[in-house]
Amino acid sequence: MARAWVVLLASAVCEAVWATALGQSDGFREPVATLVFVAGLLVSMIGLGQAMKRIPIGTAYAVWVGVGAALTVAWSMATGAEAFSPGKIVFIAGIVIAVIGLKLVPASAPIRRSQAGEERRAEDEGRRDRNHERR
């Protein structure tokens, strides 16, 4: 599981790379920035997909987006592309704290596909029985 988190965080860094490169690609007219965008996007998506094999999808996606967004804003402020403000720092810190919280909260036991299917079938049958009784 620890490897999945490392892959997820590396993937989030790649998200920040492709987002920044996209902004610098000038509508895909700048070839180097466009290539960095495409490479970063591919690596980021592959890493996210791999991490989601071990980390619940909601948690993985929230961490991926949060870390990527925080790094993108931080990089933009550090390079002067975006104005620095204390408010932005506070909210970036909030994102980082939320991501840490998602890592610390224990994941519930995963539901096996067959078990989930059985539960859905039982719910559907219960609904049909109730609807039939009403008629």
N, C-alpha and C positions, 0 to 999 in steps of 0.2 A: 504494500500500500504506500510506503514511503516513496518508492520509485515513481508511482503515479503522481504524487504531489510534486515531485521534482520536475517531471515531464510537464505537468499542468502549469507550473510557474514559468518554466522555460518557454512554453507555448504562449503564455500571457506576455512575456517580454517580446516575443516575435510579433504579437498583435500590436504592441506599441510601435515596433519598428515599421510594420506595414502601414499602420495608420499615419505615422509621420511621413513615410515615403509617399504615400498617396497624396498628402497635402503638398509635397514638394514636386510631384510629377507634372504639375501644370496641365492637368487634363490628359495625362499620358503622353505629353509632348516631349518630356525630358526622359531620354532612354535609360539613364543609370537609375534614376529614382523609380521609374516604372519597373525595371528589373528587380530592384530591391523590394518594391511593393509585391510583385508576383511571388518572389522567393519567400518573403516573410509570410505572406498569406498562406502559401502551401504548407510551409513548416508549421505555422501556427495551427492550422486546421487539422493537420495530421496529428500533432501533439495533443490537441484537445480531444480528438476522437480516441486516441490511445488512452488518455487519462480517464475518459468516461467509461472505460471498461472496468475500472476499479472504484471510481468515485461517483456517487450519485449525480445524475445529470443536472439537477437544479443547483447543487452545490458547486459542481465543476464549472458550469456556465457562469454562475455569479462570481466566482473567484476569477475566472478568466477575463470576464468583462471588467470587473473592478480593478484588478491589478493592471490590466492593459490601459484602462482609462486613466488611472492614477499616474502611471509612468508617462503616458502621452502628455498629460497636462504638466507634469513636473519637468519633462524634457523641453516642452514649449516655453515654459517660464525660464528655465536655465539658459536656453539659447537666445532669449529675448524675442522669440516669435509671438509670445503671449505675455501680457502684463502680469507682473507679480502682484499678489495681494494677500494679506493675512487671511482673509475669508477663504480664499482658494486653498491655502495651506490647511486650515481647519477642516474643510470638507474632504480634502484628500486624506488627511489623517483619519477622518471618519470612515472612509472607504477601506483604508488599511486595517483599522480596528475591526470592521465588519468581516473582512476576509479572514483575519486571525480567529475571530469568533466562529466562523464557519468551519475552520480547521479543528478547533478545539471541541466543538459540539460533537458528541458521538453519533455516528450514523446508525439509523435503525437497521434491524436485520432485513436484508433484501428479501423480497417476496419472489419465490421461484415462479417462473412463467406458468407452469402447470397449476400451481396453487392459485395464482392470480386468475387464471382462466376458470378454475373451479369456483372461485368466489364470485366471479361475474355471472357465471351460469346460474348459481344459486340465487343471486339477487334478481336476475331476469325471471327465473321461475317463480319467485316470490311475488314479483310485480304482476305477472300473468295471473297467478292465483287470486290476488287481491282484486284485479280488474274483472276477473270472471265472477267473483262473488258479488260485486257491485251490480252486475247485470241481472 
